[in-house]
Amino acid sequence: MSQQEKIALVTGAGQNMGLGVARRLAAIGIHVLINDIDADKAEAAASSIRERGHKASSAPFDITDTATVLKAVGALEAELGGIDILVNNAGNAGTRATHQISFKDMPTEEWDMYLKVNLYGVMNCTKAVLSGMCDRGWGRVITISSEAGRQGLDINVSVYGAAKAGAAHLMRHIAREVGPDGVTANVVSLGLMDNVPEEFTAPIVKTIPTRRLGSGDDVGSAVEYLISDGASWVTGQTLVLNGGSLAIG
Ligand SMILES: NC(=O)c1ccc[n+]([C@@H]2O[C@H](COP(=O)([O-])OP(=O)(O)OC[C@H]3O[C@@H](n4cnc5c(N)ncnc54)[C@H](O)[C@@H]3O)[C@@H](O)[C@H]2O)c1
């Protein structure tokens, strides 16, 4: 199957990292389905890609709701064909601003805003596409994770980190389950990216060996590699994009 025949679903692709991934996949000929909970953002992103002469459709839905995801993915596949590539990108605190607070002080009511989008959202979308990928004998699942999911940090993001670690470990198990069916499952773990407020990033950038923050284009490059034929023997792995940092990145 050539790239021109493939269909990719990128979650949370209305802006920033997800949009960078969507643009990259579209640029190599893939039909990209732009998911976002914000329908206007999804449509604006899809139309900006179409204006460049590439294939993109908006696919707005809330990835945290299992029934919604199964129904929406079913409808998309019935209309356009099977989804070959899933990029689980939507994350952070979902639709709310990330609230950095220690675990001991975090109200238990806040746990769900991290777990739902970063863990259940990944489970929902992966569940929706995986059987079809296995039946067709080819598929790529890539989950965008965080360095907070690989290591303990002192920046008060413990529940977010736990959700990211859970989603990353799900990929490792799934990789073993579906490897014989031609489907790979990998993780891209991000350090500090260029959409984080400068007051937080300024002191940290100086400690990053490459002296810059990561971008959506960096994430797009990693995803482009992981979906390539050259990466067909790479599965259950974590590709770390953090500018060479040893700690938070
Ligand atoms: N930005 C960073 O520094 C950084 C660092 C490490 C990891 N990450 C991870 O990278 C990914 C992308 O980060 P970003 O900073 O570009 O995110 P962002 O917050 O800028 O964008 C996320 C998008 O997801 C959408 N979204 C939120 N909840 C949704 C839901 N329930 N259903 C569908 N869409 C939903 C939002 O509307 C938004 O457009 C996330 O998984 C994040 O956890 C980011």
The ligand as an ORCA input file, in Angstrom:
! r2SCAN-3c Opt
* xyz 0 1
  N       3.615     20.651     24.914
  C       4.507     19.982     25.632
  O       5.509     20.560     26.142
  C       4.382     18.497     25.792
  C       5.396     17.828     26.507
  C       5.274     16.466     26.659
  C       4.197     15.780     26.125
  N       3.224     16.473     25.468
  C       2.094     15.726     24.924
  O       2.000     15.988     23.536
  C       0.645     15.950     23.126
  C       0.293     17.239     22.401
  O       0.562     18.321     23.282
  P       0.197     19.821     22.889
  O       0.928     20.666     23.869
  O       0.366     20.024     21.433
  O      -1.348     19.847     23.267
  P      -2.382     21.076     23.227
  O      -3.006     21.120     24.593
  O      -1.771     22.298     22.690
  O      -3.454     20.552     22.171
  C      -4.222     19.424     22.453
  C      -5.444     19.425     21.558
  O      -6.251     18.315     21.987
  C      -7.609     18.720     22.006
  N      -8.332     17.906     22.972
  C      -8.330     18.032     24.325
  N      -9.145     17.144     24.880
  C      -9.675     16.426     23.862
  C     -10.600     15.365     23.801
  N     -11.160     14.870     24.922
  N     -10.938     14.849     22.594
  C     -10.378     15.354     21.449
  N      -9.507     16.384     21.458
  C      -9.154     16.906     22.642
  C      -7.562     20.183     22.398
  O      -8.761     20.875     21.989
  C      -6.309     20.682     21.673
  O      -6.599     21.193     20.384
  C      -0.172     15.699     24.394
  O      -0.458     14.326     24.505
  C       0.761     16.137     25.497
  O       0.446     15.488     26.713
  C       3.299     17.812     25.277
*
